[in-house]
Amino acid sequence: MFQGFKEFITKGNVIDLAVAVVIGGAFTAIVNAVVSSIINPLVSLFFKADATGKFGPQLQSIYGEAVTFPLGDLISAIISFLAVALVVYFVFVVPMNKYKERQAAKNPAVEEETLPTEQELLIEIRDLMRRDADAR
């Protein structure tokens, strides 16, 4: 199943993307609540928050002020994205793929006639030209 999830993330199908946008918009509030109430406090155990509430490693600037690199925001965004992507994948994409497989099994596709390759066409043209030259 995780191989399928990897293919879903990397393939960029338009229908999958549309589903992800719609469901992602609806699911974002839930994910943001989970991240802000569970994940952010866990991350803040390891990094001290600055005056603006951002947490991450702090370094002193050359002017004497502490500069915070807000890794908490980055971690929150990554977790939010992965949570939305997993829900969309398992709730919509997996059932849709199974539905398509069942439909394909019910209605086997008629194999289309394959066109000759460019090389085959060139060989055919060469043979016709030879035959025409021999006929003269």
C-alpha positions in Angstrom: 0.0 0.0 0.0 2.8 2.4 0.7 4.3 1.8 -2.7 1.0 2.9 -4.1 1.1 6.0 -1.9 4.6 6.8 -3.2 3.3 6.5 -6.8 0.3 8.7 -6.0 2.5 11.4 -4.5 4.9 11.4 -7.5 2.6 10.9 -10.4 0.6 14.2 -10.4 -2.6 13.0 -11.9 -5.1 15.8 -12.4 -8.1 14.0 -10.9 -6.1 13.0 -7.9 -4.9 16.5 -7.5 -8.4 17.9 -7.7 -9.6 15.4 -5.1 -6.7 16.3 -2.8 -7.4 20.0 -3.1 -11.1 19.7 -2.2 -10.6 17.2 0.6 -7.5 18.9 1.8 -9.4 22.2 2.2 -12.0 20.5 4.3 -9.6 18.4 6.3 -7.1 21.2 7.0 -8.9 22.5 10.1 -8.8 19.1 11.7 -5.1 18.6 10.9 -4.2 22.1 12.1 -5.9 21.5 15.4 -4.1 18.2 15.9 -0.7 19.8 15.0 -1.2 22.8 17.3 -2.6 20.9 20.2 -0.3 17.8 20.1 2.7 18.2 17.8 3.7 21.8 18.6 3.8 21.1 22.4 6.0 18.0 21.7 8.4 20.0 19.6 8.4 22.8 22.2 9.7 20.3 24.7 13.0 20.4 22.8 13.1 24.0 21.7 12.4 27.1 23.7 9.8 29.5 22.2 10.8 33.1 21.6 8.6 36.2 22.4 6.4 35.7 19.3 5.7 32.1 20.2 7.9 30.6 17.5 10.1 27.8 18.6 13.3 26.4 17.2 17.0 26.8 17.6 18.1 30.3 18.7 21.3 32.0 17.7 22.7 35.4 18.8 22.9 37.9 15.9 25.9 40.3 15.6 23.6 43.0 17.1 23.0 41.0 20.3 19.4 39.9 19.6 18.4 36.3 19.6 17.3 35.0 16.2 14.9 32.1 16.1 14.8 29.6 13.2 11.2 28.5 13.4 11.6 24.8 12.7 8.3 24.2 14.6 6.4 25.9 11.7 8.3 23.7 9.2 7.6 20.5 11.1 4.0 21.5 11.5 3.6 22.1 7.8 5.2 18.8 6.8 3.0 16.8 9.3 -0.1 18.6 8.1 0.7 17.9 4.4 1.5 14.2 5.1 -1.7 13.8 7.2 -3.9 15.3 4.4 -2.1 13.3 1.7 -2.6 10.0 3.6 -6.3 10.6 4.3 -6.9 11.5 0.7 -5.0 8.5 -0.5 -6.6 5.9 1.7 -10.1 7.4 1.6 -10.4 8.3 -2.1 -7.6 7.0 -4.2 -7.3 3.4 -3.0 -11.1 2.8 -3.3 -11.2 4.5 -6.7 -8.3 2.2 -7.9 -10.1 -0.9 -6.7 -13.3 0.3 -8.4 -11.4 0.8 -11.7 -9.8 -2.7 -11.4 -13.3 -4.2 -10.9 -14.6 -2.3 -13.9 -11.7 -3.4 -16.0 -12.2 -7.0 -15.0 -15.9 -6.9 -15.9 -15.3 -5.2 -19.3 -12.0 -6.5 -20.7 -10.6 -4.0 -23.0 -10.4 -4.9 -26.7 -6.8 -4.7 -27.7 -6.2 -1.9 -30.2 -4.3 -2.5 -33.4 -0.8 -1.4 -32.8 0.8 0.8 -35.3 4.1 -0.1 -36.9 7.2 1.6 -35.5 9.2 4.1 -37.4 11.9 1.6 -38.1 9.4 -0.9 -39.5 7.9 1.7 -41.8 11.4 2.7 -43.1 12.2 -1.0 -43.8 8.9 -1.3 -45.6 9.6 1.8 -47.7 13.1 0.5 -48.5 11.8 -2.9 -49.6 9.2 -1.2 -51.8 11.8 1.0 -53.4 14.1 -2.0 -54.1 11.2 -3.9 -55.6 10.3 -0.9 -57.8 13.9 -0.5 -58.9 14.1 -4.3 -59.7 10.9 -4.0 -61.8 12.5 -1.4 -64.1 
